[in-house]
Amino acid sequence: MTHRYMPIFAFTLLVVGLSAGVLGLVGDNDELWQAGLFIVLTAVPLTIIRTVRNSQLATAHQLAEADRAGYLRALDHVARGLLDAPAPPTPGSRADDRAEQVTGNVITLRPHHWKQAGRKAQ
């Protein structure tokens, strides 16, 4: 029952709080400014609750429409050539080449500084 009136109540609180805050700032009235701030801070959670509740009440038609819009956007990107594979990054040069990278592009925080025994031809 209360969820029907909560959007109106939250919006009214927000407008009243903003009005009181602005009037308090313009009129140099600290009590009115603080009251407006308190009212706005009271209205914000109600607005968040309302927004979350509305987002969870999506109908099957709205979900299908969002899916269709995403599909059309993907087709548009393919048609324009926006989905090409990005160019691989160019490797940079490190100032200290003593420590070798362990695997691929992973750099250890504490690199190992031992020298590996070189292989000799037999």
C-alpha positions as CSV (number, residue, x, y, z in Angstrom):
1,M,0.0,0.0,0.0
2,T,2.7,2.5,0.9
3,H,4.7,1.8,-2.3
4,R,1.9,3.7,-4.3
5,Y,2.5,7.0,-2.4
6,M,6.3,6.7,-1.9
7,P,7.3,8.3,-5.2
8,I,5.1,11.3,-4.5
9,F,6.3,11.6,-1.0
10,A,10.0,11.3,-1.9
11,F,9.7,13.8,-4.7
12,T,7.9,16.2,-2.4
13,L,10.5,15.8,0.3
14,L,13.2,16.4,-2.3
15,V,11.6,19.6,-3.6
16,V,10.9,21.0,-0.2
17,G,14.4,20.2,1.1
18,L,16.0,21.8,-1.9
19,S,13.8,24.9,-1.6
20,A,14.5,25.2,2.1
21,G,18.2,24.7,1.5
22,V,18.4,27.3,-1.2
23,L,16.3,29.8,0.7
24,G,18.5,29.2,3.8
25,L,21.7,29.9,1.8
26,V,20.3,32.9,0.0
27,G,18.8,34.4,3.2
28,D,21.8,33.6,5.3
29,N,19.7,31.5,7.7
30,D,21.7,28.6,9.0
31,E,18.8,26.8,10.7
32,L,16.7,26.7,7.4
33,W,19.7,25.6,5.4
34,Q,20.4,22.7,7.9
35,A,16.7,21.7,7.9
36,G,16.8,21.7,4.1
37,L,19.9,19.5,4.1
38,F,18.3,17.1,6.5
39,I,15.1,16.8,4.4
40,V,17.1,16.2,1.2
41,L,19.2,13.5,3.0
42,T,15.9,11.9,4.1
43,A,14.5,11.9,0.6
44,V,17.6,10.4,-1.1
45,P,17.2,6.8,0.3
46,L,13.5,6.9,-0.6
47,T,14.4,7.8,-4.2
48,I,17.0,5.1,-4.4
49,I,14.5,2.5,-3.1
50,R,12.0,3.7,-5.7
51,T,14.6,3.4,-8.5
52,V,15.7,0.0,-7.5
53,R,12.1,-1.2,-7.2
54,N,11.2,0.1,-10.6
55,S,14.3,-1.5,-12.2
56,Q,13.3,-4.9,-10.8
57,L,9.8,-4.7,-12.2
58,A,10.8,-5.0,-15.8
59,T,8.2,-6.8,-17.9
60,A,8.9,-9.5,-20.5
61,H,8.1,-7.0,-23.2
62,Q,10.6,-4.5,-21.9
63,L,13.3,-7.2,-21.7
64,A,12.6,-8.4,-25.2
65,E,12.7,-4.8,-26.5
66,A,16.1,-4.2,-24.8
67,D,17.4,-7.4,-26.2
68,R,16.3,-6.4,-29.7
69,A,17.8,-2.9,-29.3
70,G,21.1,-4.5,-28.3
71,Y,21.0,-6.9,-31.3
72,L,20.3,-4.0,-33.7
73,R,23.2,-2.0,-32.2
74,A,25.5,-5.0,-32.7
75,L,24.4,-5.3,-36.3
76,D,25.1,-1.6,-36.8
77,H,28.6,-1.9,-35.3
78,V,29.3,-4.9,-37.6
79,A,28.0,-2.9,-40.6
80,R,30.2,0.0,-39.8
81,G,33.3,-2.2,-39.1
82,L,33.6,-1.2,-35.5
83,L,34.0,-4.7,-34.3
84,D,37.4,-5.3,-35.9
85,A,40.1,-7.0,-33.8
86,P,42.2,-4.4,-32.1
87,A,45.8,-4.1,-32.9
88,P,48.2,-6.0,-30.5
89,P,50.0,-3.7,-28.2
90,T,53.6,-2.8,-29.1
91,P,56.1,-4.1,-26.5
92,G,58.0,-1.4,-24.6
93,S,61.6,-1.4,-23.6
94,R,62.4,-1.8,-19.9
95,A,65.3,0.2,-18.3
96,D,66.5,-2.8,-16.3
97,D,66.8,-5.9,-18.5
98,R,68.5,-8.0,-15.8
99,A,65.3,-9.7,-14.6
100,E,63.5,-11.7,-17.2
101,Q,59.8,-11.9,-17.4
102,V,58.4,-15.1,-16.0
103,T,55.5,-15.8,-18.3
104,G,54.2,-13.7,-21.1
105,N,53.8,-10.1,-20.0
106,V,53.8,-10.9,-16.2
107,I,56.4,-9.0,-14.3
108,T,57.0,-10.4,-10.8
109,L,57.2,-8.0,-7.9
110,R,60.4,-9.5,-6.6
111,P,62.2,-10.8,-9.7
112,H,64.6,-13.7,-9.3
113,H,68.2,-12.5,-9.8
114,W,70.1,-15.9,-10.2
115,K,71.8,-16.8,-13.4
116,Q,70.8,-19.9,-15.1
117,A,73.5,-22.2,-16.1
118,G,74.0,-22.0,-19.9
119,R,73.8,-25.1,-22.0
120,K,76.9,-26.2,-23.6
121,A,77.2,-28.2,-26.9
122,Q,78.4,-31.7,-26.4
